[in-house]
Amino acid sequence: MPKIVYIEHDGTEHPIEVKLGLSVMEGAVNNNVPGIDADCGGACACATCHVYVDPAWYGRLVPPDAQERNMLDFAVEPGPTSRLSCQIKVTAALAGLVVRMPKSQH
């Protein structure tokens, strides 16, 4: 299983092995990682799973679709590498992916 590194706003790291095919959000929720609330359960209908993807990884992801881009408008403090973690599917190629949670989601 690929390991995803979740980093809280205070720098606390959570390296978690996530099953292939799950979303980065599901990996966080299933392992009680603080900072990813996922109020809509992964339906891309809120922005409570907002993360900042490490710049080294951002270009390796499938680009966000129109629905995700629209929902990112509701995220607090979106940045150039902002994504909704519910829309990032875990693949073997994402082993080592690093995401950071915004301070607003602590």
Buried (B, 14 or more C-beta within 10 A) or exposed (E): EBBBBBBBBEEEEBEBEBEEEBBBBBBBBEBEBBBBBBEBEBEBBBBBBBBBBBEEBBEEBEEBEEEBEEBBEEBEEBEEBBBBBBBBBBBEEBEEBBBBBBEEBE
